[in-house]
Amino acid sequence: MKLHHDHWRDCQEWIDYGTPMSTTSNETCKLYDAALTQYVCYYDDPTLGGIMGCLDRLVKNEPNFVLAHVFKNGLDAIAVANSVRTDEEFAKSVNHMVTLGKTQNISDRERKHVMAVKQWTDGNLAQAAGIWDDIVCAYPRDMLAIKFCEMSNFYLGQKQQLRDNMAGIIPQWKSSMPLYGYLYGMYAFGLCETGAYDKAEKKAKMGLEMVEDDPWCSHALVHTYEMAGRFKDALNFIHETENNWNGFGALSGHIYWHEAVYNIEKGNYEEALGVFDNQLKERGEKLQSMLGMYDAFSLLYRLELEGADVKDRWSSILETHKEHFDEHVLAWNDVHLLIGCIGSKNKKAEEQLMDSIRDYIKTSSGYNRGVSKEVLVPLCEGLLAYESGEYDKAVDLVFPIRYKIVKRDIFDQFLIHAAIRSTSKENKQRARFLLEERTALKDNSPLTERLRQKMVSLHDD
């Protein structure tokens, strides 16, 4: 593991950098830098105690240093694997942070950080993203705000913000500044998400020239190749650079997930299952790894839609993540949990999760509650209808909301399969429409062509 930045900045250096800390302790500033660097670079340095070790020492050494509490609670919040609704200790920690924010003499920037984390944990995700966006605009070198803003925009599906924030940030940095190279992977991902594939490839390669083992930048390039239909280039890059990015936990697993998706595209289902068994299963079974859970369940569901036999690869992952059933931090979590229930053929778990979602909608407020009511419930009901063989019902539920779904491809595939199996003339036409949509979005997709042939074989009218 390379350590690209190990000169930890003191109080004056943070002032010179443009993001002064409300502390007079050089040790505090240096510990904060050590934690931030590990977070941005996706690693835990055992000699430092890892990210959480640094943050624990920060809180112990200077209990009233507000940014330490922001950082620690923000990491828990942005990982979307913890909820103040179900975790009393987490709720106490957030409330203590808010109290410190009100009682300590801190800057406006630091106070906004407190507000953003509080809004996120209250379920007001869009409001939190807006506050982090304000911080980034005023302080474009605040890397903690940059990272939290990026992740919040990612979860909200705010693609233009992912792209445009980085376009505004990078010119206000100097290439000699710590962590500069990591900005390019973030920018490349935003460009890819908005369809600027040529520019995304260019920025990703620029980033990798500066930091060859930046896993997010490697992911951005792999994702760009996928969206552009360049599956051979993607697989070549994955295999040729594997040693650069394969030691970064769940994010490494996500790059392997892309490899498996490419194999599904080509109809190589056994190869995709091999990637699952060797790389995704163990990561998916980790309680705090929601990305690992997403990757495992979405891959198995894609395979089953294609008719592949995945056997009982679902249950152990579902058992691990049942603890998240009542959290409702993010609708994206809940729909993947339901997919896991469906794949495991666990009707009791399906009912338990759906009851919990409906109770959450009745008793809560905020952005995520609204998304859960308007998008999550009909999407889940559509998935359950498909499971029951009610294909027309599945299409009727999900087709009207498809543009409201973040990260749509798996659900586009689901909709196409449901529409192909439908009996109504309207839904057969929807199948044709969806196939043309996917063709326009993803050039050279063998999977789309297989679906098209299936449509023709079932409906020669």
N, C-alpha and C positions, 0 to 999 in steps of 0.2 A: 504494500500500500504506500503510495507516494504521499508525502506531506508537502503540499505546494506553498504553504504559508505557515511558518512557525515562529515568526517574530511577533509576539503578542503586543498589541498597542496599549500604551498607558494613557493617562488622562489627557495630557497635552496632545498626543497624537490623534486621539478621537476628536478633540477640538479642531485641530488642523484639518482633519478629514471632513469635517462639516456636520458631524453628529455627536455633539458633546454629551457626556453622561452626567447625571445628577449625583455625583459622588466625588470625593477627593482622594479615594483610594486607588492607587495604581494597580494593586493586586486585583481589586474588583474589576477594573477595566480589562486587565489581561485575561482573567478567567472568562469574562464575557466574550472576548475575542476568540478564545480557545473553543468555547462552546459553539459560537456562531460558525466558525470555520468548519468544525466537524459536521454541523447541520447542513451547511451549503455543499460540502464535499461528500456527503453521504457515507460517513464512516464514524466509528467510535475508536478513539485512540486509547488503548488500555493503560498507557503510561499516564494519561490524564484522568482516568476514571470514566472515559466516554463522555458523551454529551450530558447525560443526566448526572454523572458524577461531578462534572464542572458546575452544573447549575445547583446541585445540592451544596457544594462548597461555597458557592456565591451566597446562597441564602443563609448558611451558617455563619459565614464571615461578616456579612453585612445584611442583617435581616430586613432592613428598611430600604434596600436597593430595589426600587420598583421594577426596573427592567428585567431583573432576574425572575420575578414572579410573573411578569408578562410573558417572558420566554417560556418558562416551564408550563404555565397554564395554556399558553398559545400552542405549544407542541401537542399537548393532550387534546386540545380542541380541534386543531387542524388535521389531526390523525383520524378524526371521526370514528374513534373506537371507544369513546367515553362520553358519558352524559351526566350533567348535573341533576337530571331528573332521577337517575338511578344510583348514582355514586355520591354518597353523602360527603366523603372526604374531598372529592373533586369540587363539589359545591362550596364547601368551607374554604378551600384554597382560592377559588375564584372570588368569593366574597371578601376574603382577607386582602386580596390584591386590590379590589375596588376601594376598600377602606384606606389602604396605604396611598392609593392614588389621590384620595381626597385630603389626606392629612399631611403628606410629605411635600416638601418644596421641590417640585419637579417641573420640567419644561412642558410646553404645550404639546410637543411631539410625543413625549412619554405619556402624557395624559390621554392623548388620542389612542395610543396603543392599548391602554387599559380599557377604554371605551370599546374598541374593536373586539377584543377578546371577550368582554362581557356580552356584547351584542351577539357574537357567534354562539356562545354557550347558551344564550337565551333563545336560540332558534331563529334569530334575525340575521340570516346569513348575508343577504344582499346589503343590509345596512353596514355590517361589519366589513364587507368587501369595499364599500364606498369609503369608509373611514381609512382603511389601509391605502386606498387609491389616493386620498387626500394627502396622506403622509408622504407617499412616494413622489407626488407632484412637488411638494414643498421641500422634501429632503431626498433627492434622487439617489443618494449614496447610502441610505438606510437599508442595509441588506436584509435585516430581519423583516422590515415592512415589505420589501420587494418579494421575499419568499412567501410570506403570509398572503400578500396580495395575489401572487401568482396561483397559489394553491386554492384560495377562495374563488378566484375567477374560473379555475379549472373545474371545481366541483359544481359551480353554478352554470357552466357551459357558456361563459361570456368570452367568446373567442376573439372578438375584436379588441377587448381590453387586454387579453393575453399578448396580442401582437403589438398594440399601440403603446402600452406602458413601456415595453422594452425599447421600442423605437425612440421614446423620449428619454429614457434613462441612459442608454449606452453613451451618447455623445457628451454626457456630463461627467463621465469618468475619465481617468487617465489609464493607459495600458499598464502603467507601473503599479497601480493600486492593487492591494490584496484582493483576490477572488475575482478580478476583472474577467478572466477567461470564462468563468462560469455563466456570465450574462448571455453568452452567445447560444448556449443550449436552450435557455429560456426563450430567447428571441426566436430561434429556429422552430421551437414547438408552436409558438403563437402563429408564426407564418404558415406552418403546415396546417394548423387547425382552420385557417382562413383560406386555404387552397392555393397559397403562393408557393408551390412545391419547388420550383427552380431556386427561388431566393432562400427558401428554407434549407435546401441542400447546401447552398453556398455558405450560409451562416453557420450551419452545423459543422461543416468541414473546417471553417475558420476557428471555431471553438475547439475542435479536436486537435488542431495544430498547436494550440496553446496548452490544452489540458487533455492529453490523449485518453486518460482514464476517467473523464467526467461521464458517469453513467447516464445522466439525464440528456446530455448532448448526444450520446450514442443512441439513446432511445428516440430522440427527435429525428435523427437521420433514418433509423429503421422505420419509424412511423411514416415519414415522408415517402420512403420507397414503397411502402404498402399502399398508401393512398394514391400514388401515381401508377400503381399496377406494375411496379418494377420488382417482382418477387425474386428473381434471380439475383439482382443486385443486393437485395435485402439479405438473402441467405448467405451470399458470399461475404458481405460485411460482418454478419453475425459470427460466422465461422472463423474468419481471418482475425478478428479483433477480440475474440472471446476472453482472452486473458486480461484485457484492459478493463472489462466491465463486470466480470462474473463474481466479484467478491462483495457485492453491495446489497445483500439481503433481498427484500421484496422487490426492489427496483430491478435487480438482475433477473429475478424471476419473471418480471413483466417483459423483459426483452426476450427471454426464452418463450414466453407466451406468444409473442409475435411470431417466433419461429414456428410454433405449433399451428398458429392461425394460417400461416403461409402453406403449411402442409395440408390443412383442411381445404384451402383454396384449390390445391392441386389434386385433391381426392386421396391423399396419402394419410389415411386415418390411423393406421398402425404407428406411423412415425409420430403423428401428433400425440397419440396416447403414450408413446415412449417418452416424449418430452414431459408430459404430465407426470408420469411415474417417477422420472429421474429428477425433475426440477420444480414442479409445481405442487405436488401433493404435500410434501413436508412444510413448504412455506404456507400453504393454505390452512394447515392445521394449527398455526400460531394465532392465539386469541387476539393479540393486538394488531395483527396484520390484516387490515381490511382489504388492501390491495391484493394480498395473497388469496383472500377469499373471493374477491371479484374474479381474479384470473382463473382460479380453479373452477368455479361454478359456470362462468361464462363459456369457458372452453368445453367443458363437458356438455353443456346445453347445445352449443353449436354442433358438436359431434352427433348428438342424438337427433337434432333436426335433420342432419344428413343421413340418418338411418344407421349410424355406427353403434355397435354394442359396447358401451363403456362399463358394463357390469356394475358391481357395487363399489364404485370409486367415490361416491357421494357422501356416505354416511358418517365417516370419521370426521370430515370437515364440518358437516352440519352440526354434529354433536359439540364440537369445539365452540361454534359460533352461536349456539342457542342462547348463550348469555347476553347476546346483543338484541334479543327479540323485543325488549321493552324500552330500548334506548331512543330510537327514532331521531337520531342526530341528522341523518341525511336520507332522503327518499331512495337514493341510489343504493344505500346499504340494504334497505328493506326489500327492494325488488330482487336483489341478488340472494338474500336470505330465502325469499319465497322460491326462487329458482332451485335453490338447494333442497328445499322441502319437496318440491315437485319431483326433482331427480331422484331423491331418496324414497319416493313413494310413501311419504310420511304424512298421511291425511291429518292426524292429530296435530302435528306441528304446523301444517298449513292453517288449520282453524285457529290455533293458538296465536300465530303471527297475525292473521287477518283481524282477529278480535282485538289484539293489542293496537294495531294500526288505527282501527275505527275508534277505539277508546281514546287514543292520543289526539285524533282529530276533534273529538267532542270536548276534550278538556284542556286543550292547549291553544296557543296563538303564535303568530310569527310567520316568517317567510316559509320555513320548511313545512309548517302545518298547512299552509295554502297549497304548496306544491303536492303535498301528500293527498289532499282532498281532490284537487283538480286533475292530477296526472297519475299519481301512484296507484290510487284505488282502481280506476278503470283499467290501468295497465295490468295490475295484479289479477283483476277479475277476468281480463282477456286471456292471460296465461293459464288460469284455472279452467276457463272454458275450452281452450285448446286441449288441455290435458284430458278433459271429459269428452272430446270428440265433437264439441259444439263449435265448428270452425267458422260458420257465419257469424255467430255471436262474438267470437274472438275478434274478427275483423271489424265488426260494427263498433265494438268497444274501443279498439286501439287506433284504428285508421284516423279518426278525427283529431286525436291528440298527438300524432306521431312527431310533429314538428316541435312539440313542447318537451320531448324526451331528450335528455342530455346523452351524448355518445350513443347515437342511434343504431349503429350497424347491426348489432345482434338482434334488435327488435325489428329492424327492417327485414332481416332474414326470417324471423318468426312470422311477421305479417305476410310475407310472400308465401311461405309454406301454408299458412292458414287460408289465404285467399285462393291458392291453387286447389286446396281441398274443399272449398266452399261449393255450395250448390246454387246460390243465387247468381243471376246474370250480372248484377251490379258488382258483386265481389270478384267474379271472374275478370271483369274489366279492370277492377282495382289491381288485380294480380298483374295484368299486363302493364298497367301504369307504373306500379312499383318496380317491376323488372326494368323498364326503361329508365326510371330514376336511378337505379343502382348502376346501370350500364354507363350513364352519363357521369356518375360520381367516381366510379372505379373502372378505369380502362383495363382491358385484357384480363378480366376476371373469369377464370374457368368455373368458379362456383355459380356465377350468374348464368353462364351458358348451360350448366347442368339444370338449373332451375327452369330456364326457358324451355329446355327439352322436356322436362317433366310436365310443364304446363301444356305443351303441344300434345304429349302422349295422353294426358287425361282429358283434354278439352280440344278436340280437333275441329271445333266449330270456330 
